[in-house]
């Protein structure tokens, strides 16, 4: 099998490569969204801890 045959995917390249591209885009978007939400929540938690340091560190709460 040559590299040209591989990228041609036996005549199905026009279906296979866009599917790979869409999958990569969705996975990358999911990772970026999770990372953004994590950072946002971490920043909110820090702000709350600055405003109420005793309340947020109280283990009985």
N, C-alpha and C positions, 0 to 999 in steps of 0.2 A: 504494500500500500504506500503510495507516495503522499507527500504533504498536500498536494493539490486534491487528491482523492479524499483525504481526510477532511479538508475544509469544505469540499463539495458535499460531504455527508451522503453520498449515494443519490444525489438529486434532491435531497430534502433540506439542503442548507438554508433555503429561504424560510423554512419553518423552525429549524433547530436553533440557529444563531439568534434570532429575535427572542426565542424562549429563554435562552441563556442570558441574554441582555436584560430582559424584564426581571428574571430571577435575581440577578446581581443588583439591579436597581432597588428592588423591593427589600432585599436583605440589607443593603447599605442604608437605605432610608430607615429601616427598623432600628438598626444599630445607632444611627445618629439621633433618632427621636428618643430612644431610651437614654442615651448619654445626656441629651439636652434636659430631659425631665429630671434625671438624677442630679445634675448640677443645680437646676432651679430649686428642687426640694432641699438640697444641701444648703444653699444660700438662705432659703427661708428659715431653715432650722437654726442656722447661725444667728440670724437676726432675732429670732425668738429667744435664743439663749442670751443674747446681749441685753435684751429688754428685761427678762425675768431670769436671772442666773440661778436664784435659789429655787424657784418653782420648777424649772426644767431639770434640775439635778436631784430633786427629791425622790428617792426610790419608793417611798410610800404612796406617792401620788398615782 
